[in-house]
């Protein structure tokens, strides 16, 4: 059984979607949901889905002996689903090509520190982009610079607001993220 640990910082809609997708799998399970935000709604979702969860602070996240040792025992693969901190080098080194992230734009556009959620959608609208999308990529030591695994696009209208863009991106995430994870895991075995 391949064990996924999901990192999330907010509402957890992608985390819940991934948990639901793999809930009946014989090959893959979500073993934990981890968050850096003790008030994150993802904790309620994990509890409702009977998925174990863990809250950590920045000190624990950066301490090689604490979180890394936990991950080495509990995770075969790590998924960032709305997780806002840069993953420390000691974790990316310990899990090479075993950490992926989903980004709400077509990287390399609109990536980097501070480019998440509505910040991305506002920038896309301000620049009058004709399309946007999602990027699923491996995580390395830099924000949003890991090798791209998958992208999906959606057309935009000039009348689209950042909220409209967010809704289109959410649909792409929900439709694609679990399938891409499954493809990576089952084709790498």
DRENDO-1510 file (C-alpha; in Angstrom, 1 decimal, always signed):
<recs>
REC; n; res; u; v; w
REC; 1; UNK; +0.0; +0.0; +0.0 .
REC; 2; UNK; +1.4; +3.4; -1.0 .
REC; 3; UNK; +0.9; +5.9; +1.8 .
REC; 4; UNK; +0.2; +9.6; +0.9 .
REC; 5; UNK; +0.7; +12.4; +3.4 .
REC; 6; UNK; -1.1; +15.6; +2.4 .
REC; 7; UNK; +0.1; +19.0; +3.5 .
REC; 8; UNK; -2.6; +21.8; +3.5 .
REC; 9; UNK; -2.9; +25.2; +5.1 .
REC; 10; UNK; -6.5; +26.2; +4.5 .
REC; 11; UNK; -9.9; +24.9; +3.6 .
REC; 12; UNK; -8.8; +21.5; +2.3 .
REC; 13; UNK; -11.1; +21.0; -0.6 .
REC; 14; UNK; -8.3; +19.5; -2.7 .
REC; 15; UNK; -7.2; +17.3; +0.3 .
REC; 16; UNK; -10.8; +16.1; +0.8 .
REC; 17; UNK; -11.1; +15.3; -3.0 .
REC; 18; UNK; -7.9; +13.3; -2.9 .
REC; 19; UNK; -9.0; +11.4; +0.3 .
REC; 20; UNK; -12.4; +10.6; -1.3 .
REC; 21; UNK; -10.7; +9.5; -4.6 .
REC; 22; UNK; -8.4; +7.0; -2.8 .
REC; 23; UNK; -10.9; +5.9; -0.1 .
REC; 24; UNK; -11.6; +2.6; -1.9 .
REC; 25; UNK; -8.2; +2.0; -3.5 .
REC; 26; UNK; -6.4; -1.2; -2.8 .
REC; 27; UNK; -3.1; +0.4; -3.8 .
REC; 28; UNK; -3.0; +3.9; -2.3 .
REC; 29; UNK; -4.2; +5.4; +0.9 .
REC; 30; UNK; -4.0; +8.8; +2.5 .
REC; 31; UNK; -2.4; +8.1; +5.8 .
REC; 32; UNK; -2.2; +11.6; +7.3 .
REC; 33; UNK; -3.2; +15.2; +6.7 .
REC; 34; UNK; -0.6; +17.7; +8.1 .
REC; 35; UNK; -1.1; +21.4; +8.5 .
REC; 36; UNK; +0.7; +24.5; +9.7 .
REC; 37; UNK; -2.6; +26.2; +10.7 .
REC; 38; UNK; -4.4; +24.9; +13.8 .
REC; 39; UNK; -7.5; +26.7; +12.6 .
REC; 40; UNK; -7.5; +25.2; +9.1 .
REC; 41; UNK; -10.8; +23.8; +7.9 .
REC; 42; UNK; -8.8; +20.9; +6.5 .
REC; 43; UNK; -8.6; +19.5; +10.1 .
REC; 44; UNK; -12.4; +19.3; +10.2 .
REC; 45; UNK; -12.5; +17.5; +6.8 .
REC; 46; UNK; -9.8; +15.0; +7.9 .
REC; 47; UNK; -11.6; +14.3; +11.1 .
REC; 48; UNK; -14.9; +13.7; +9.3 .
REC; 49; UNK; -13.1; +11.4; +6.8 .
REC; 50; UNK; -11.4; +9.6; +9.7 .
REC; 51; UNK; -7.9; +10.5; +8.4 .
REC; 52; UNK; -5.3; +11.1; +11.0 .
REC; 53; UNK; -4.0; +14.7; +11.2 .
REC; 54; UNK; -1.1; +16.6; +12.7 .
REC; 55; UNK; -0.5; +20.3; +13.3 .
REC; 56; UNK; +3.0; +21.6; +13.4 .
REC; 57; UNK; +4.7; +25.0; +13.7 .
REC; 58; UNK; +7.6; +26.5; +11.8 .
REC; 59; UNK; +10.2; +25.3; +14.3 .
REC; 60; UNK; +9.0; +21.7; +14.1 .
REC; 61; UNK; +8.8; +22.0; +10.3 .
REC; 62; UNK; +12.4; +23.1; +10.0 .
REC; 63; UNK; +13.7; +20.7; +12.6 .
REC; 64; UNK; +15.3; +17.7; +10.8 .
REC; 65; UNK; +14.8; +15.4; +13.7 .
REC; 66; UNK; +11.1; +16.0; +14.2 .
REC; 67; UNK; +8.9; +16.2; +11.1 .
REC; 68; UNK; +11.4; +14.4; +8.8 .
REC; 69; UNK; +11.6; +11.4; +11.1 .
REC; 70; UNK; +7.8; +11.3; +11.2 .
REC; 71; UNK; +7.5; +11.5; +7.4 .
REC; 72; UNK; +10.1; +8.8; +6.9 .
REC; 73; UNK; +7.9; +6.5; +9.0 .
REC; 74; UNK; +4.5; +7.5; +7.7 .
REC; 75; UNK; +4.9; +8.7; +4.0 .
REC; 76; UNK; +5.8; +7.1; +0.8 .
REC; 77; UNK; +4.6; +10.2; -1.2 .
REC; 78; UNK; +3.8; +13.8; -0.2 .
REC; 79; UNK; +1.2; +16.0; -1.8 .
REC; 80; UNK; +1.0; +19.7; -1.2 .
REC; 81; UNK; -2.6; +20.8; -1.6 .
REC; 82; UNK; -2.9; +24.4; -0.8 .
REC; 83; UNK; +0.2; +24.4; +1.4 .
REC; 84; UNK; +1.8; +27.8; +1.6 .
REC; 85; UNK; +5.3; +27.3; +3.1 .
REC; 86; UNK; +8.4; +26.4; +1.1 .
REC; 87; UNK; +9.4; +22.8; +1.9 .
REC; 88; UNK; +12.8; +22.7; +3.7 .
REC; 89; UNK; +15.7; +21.2; +1.8 .
REC; 90; UNK; +16.2; +18.3; +4.2 .
REC; 91; UNK; +12.7; +17.1; +3.3 .
REC; 92; UNK; +13.0; +17.6; -0.5 .
REC; 93; UNK; +16.4; +15.7; -0.3 .
REC; 94; UNK; +14.8; +12.8; +1.7 .
REC; 95; UNK; +11.9; +12.6; -0.8 .
REC; 96; UNK; +13.3; +13.2; -4.3 .
REC; 97; UNK; +10.6; +13.2; -6.9 .
REC; 98; UNK; +8.1; +12.1; -4.2 .
REC; 99; UNK; +6.7; +15.5; -3.3 .
REC; 100; UNK; +4.2; +17.2; -5.7 .
REC; 101; UNK; +2.3; +20.5; -5.6 .
REC; 102; UNK; -0.6; +21.9; -7.4 .
REC; 103; UNK; -0.4; +25.6; -8.5 .
REC; 104; UNK; -3.4; +27.6; -9.7 .
REC; 105; UNK; -1.7; +28.9; -12.9 .
REC; 106; UNK; +0.2; +27.8; -15.9 .
REC; 107; UNK; +3.7; +27.9; -14.6 .
REC; 108; UNK; +6.2; +29.4; -15.2 .
REC; 109; UNK; +3.7; +32.3; -15.3 .
REC; 110; UNK; +2.4; +33.6; -11.9 .
REC; 111; UNK; +4.6; +31.4; -9.8 .
REC; 112; UNK; +7.0; +32.2; -6.9 .
REC; 113; UNK; +6.7; +33.4; -3.3 .
REC; 114; UNK; +3.4; +35.1; -2.5 .
REC; 115; UNK; +1.7; +33.8; -5.7 .
REC; 116; UNK; -1.1; +31.6; -4.4 .
REC; 117; UNK; -4.9; +31.6; -4.4 .
REC; 118; UNK; -6.5; +34.9; -5.1 .
REC; 119; UNK; -3.2; +36.6; -5.5 .
REC; 120; UNK; -2.7; +34.6; -8.7 .
REC; 121; UNK; -6.3; +35.0; -9.9 .
REC; 122; UNK; -6.1; +38.8; -9.4 .
REC; 123; UNK; -2.9; +39.0; -11.4 .
REC; 124; UNK; -4.3; +36.8; -14.2 .
REC; 125; UNK; -7.4; +39.1; -14.5 .
REC; 126; UNK; -5.3; +42.3; -14.2 .
REC; 127; UNK; -3.1; +41.1; -17.1 .
REC; 128; UNK; -6.1; +40.3; -19.3 .
REC; 129; UNK; -5.0; +36.7; -19.9 .
REC; 130; UNK; -7.0; +34.8; -22.4 .
REC; 131; UNK; -6.4; +31.5; -20.6 .
REC; 132; UNK; -5.1; +30.1; -17.4 .
REC; 133; UNK; -5.0; +26.8; -15.7 .
REC; 134; UNK; -3.3; +24.5; -13.2 .
REC; 135; UNK; +0.1; +23.1; -13.0 .
REC; 136; UNK; +1.1; +19.9; -11.1 .
REC; 137; UNK; +4.8; +19.8; -10.5 .
REC; 138; UNK; +7.5; +18.1; -8.4 .
REC; 139; UNK; +8.7; +20.2; -5.5 .
REC; 140; UNK; +12.3; +21.2; -5.2 .
REC; 141; UNK; +14.1; +23.8; -3.1 .
REC; 142; UNK; +12.5; +26.8; -4.9 .
REC; 143; UNK; +8.9; +27.9; -5.0 .
REC; 144; UNK; +7.1; +26.6; -8.1 .
REC; 145; UNK; +10.3; +25.7; -10.0 .
REC; 146; UNK; +10.2; +21.9; -9.9 .
REC; 147; UNK; +9.7; +19.8; -13.1 .
REC; 148; UNK; +6.2; +20.1; -14.5 .
REC; 149; UNK; +4.2; +16.9; -14.5 .
REC; 150; UNK; +0.8; +18.1; -15.9 .
REC; 151; UNK; -1.0; +21.2; -17.0 .
REC; 152; UNK; -4.7; +21.8; -17.8 .
REC; 153; UNK; -6.0; +25.0; -19.3 .
REC; 154; UNK; -9.2; +26.9; -19.3 .
REC; 155; UNK; -10.3; +29.8; -21.4 .
REC; 156; UNK; -11.0; +33.2; -19.9 .
REC; 157; UNK; -13.5; +35.9; -20.8 .
REC; 158; UNK; -12.6; +39.6; -20.4 .
REC; 159; UNK; -15.6; +39.9; -18.1 .
REC; 160; UNK; -14.2; +37.2; -15.7 .
REC; 161; UNK; -13.5; +38.4; -12.2 .
REC; 162; UNK; -10.9; +36.8; -9.9 .
REC; 163; UNK; -13.8; +34.8; -8.3 .
REC; 164; UNK; -14.8; +33.5; -11.8 .
REC; 165; UNK; -11.2; +32.5; -12.4 .
REC; 166; UNK; -11.0; +30.8; -9.0 .
REC; 167; UNK; -14.2; +28.8; -9.8 .
REC; 168; UNK; -12.7; +27.6; -13.1 .
REC; 169; UNK; -9.4; +26.7; -11.5 .
REC; 170; UNK; -11.2; +24.8; -8.7 .
REC; 171; UNK; -13.0; +22.7; -11.3 .
REC; 172; UNK; -9.7; +21.8; -13.0 .
REC; 173; UNK; -8.1; +20.9; -9.7 .
REC; 174; UNK; -11.0; +18.7; -8.6 .
REC; 175; UNK; -11.2; +16.9; -12.0 .
REC; 176; UNK; -7.4; +16.4; -12.4 .
REC; 177; UNK; -5.4; +16.3; -9.2 .
REC; 178; UNK; -6.3; +12.9; -7.9 .
REC; 179; UNK; -6.0; +11.2; -11.3 .
REC; 180; UNK; -2.6; +12.7; -11.9 .
REC; 181; UNK; -1.5; +11.5; -8.4 .
REC; 182; UNK; -2.7; +8.0; -9.2 .
REC; 183; UNK; -1.0; +8.0; -12.5 .
REC; 184; UNK; +2.3; +9.0; -10.9 .
REC; 185; UNK; +2.1; +6.5; -8.1 .
REC; 186; UNK; +0.9; +3.5; -10.1 .
REC; 187; UNK; +3.2; +4.1; -13.1 .
REC; 188; UNK; +6.3; +4.6; -10.8 .
REC; 189; UNK; +5.8; +1.2; -9.1 .
</recs>
